[in-house]
Amino acid sequence: MPKFFKIFLLSIAILAALLVSGDGFAQDAVNSKYFSLTIREGVSKAELLKKLRADYFLQMGPAFFAGESKGKDIDALLARTLDAIYLSVSDVLDIHMYDFSVNLEVFPERSALAIELWSYLNKKINVPSFYFYDKNKIYISYPDLTLGMLSHEVAHAIISHYFVVQPPVKVQEVLAGYVEYSVQKMVK
């Protein structure tokens, strides 16, 4: 076997291992009471707070987003915002589980999310967000992220944890869609 071909195969194997493990990309982690958040490189925490409407959930004024947030613990603000979103979704569903936890991973673009899902499911899925029951993990594309979308996926996670026998997929989608609509309406 030619030396070039051996090096090429070794390079492919290393790249595949890095992609599957996720260690090939810089990441940041934030933990809250209900979430273990992983933020991939290329996603701004401050911009994430804006998209998640931290101003509404934490009753912060526009000054926070105008640059006066220097010195504040952005990780703590992000954790509090995520927990407030979980509690809002729980209220809409009227399902309150205080021992709930879910993993959340935010990708810088939809193509990176598609690669991650391919590594687990072995099929191409081009979606902006996805709740993977077997891993208890919400995958979400940062450019596509909205508060309603995250609320929709959190609803899927809550439903999956709450019911011993899972409701049919169509019923879950109706409930998650109702949560998405209700949370978006609430923060307007």
Secondary structure, 3 states (H helix, E strand, C coil): CCHHHHHHHHHHHHHHHHHHHCCCCCEEEEECCCEEEEEECCCCHHHHHHHCCHHHHCCCCCCHHHHHCCCCCHHHHHHHHHHHHHHHHHHHHCCCCCCCCEEEEEECCHHHHHHHHHHHHCCCCCCCEEEEHHHCEEEEECCCCCHHHHHHHHHHHHHHHHCCCCCCHHHHHHHHHHHHHHHHHHHC
